[in-house]
């Protein structure tokens, strides 16, 4: 487990802690909340990168490529 030392605006801190208190927050909930938020943000950024890289293709081309690769894997050719 890694420890982070973060500087968070007071307004954000109060909002998160108030939310956690209202929802029956317990010890460790703040860490879980931050971990979940970071993971979701990373997923969002990763999806944005993938979408930008694939912007030149139309959806059908992408689906066709996926189908080809799935078929190849199932046939044991990869």
Secondary structure, DSSP 4 states (H G I P E B T S, - for coil): ---------HHHHHHHHHHHHHTT--TTHHHHHHHHHHHHHHHHHHHHHHHHHTTTS-HHHHHHHHHHHHHHHHHT--
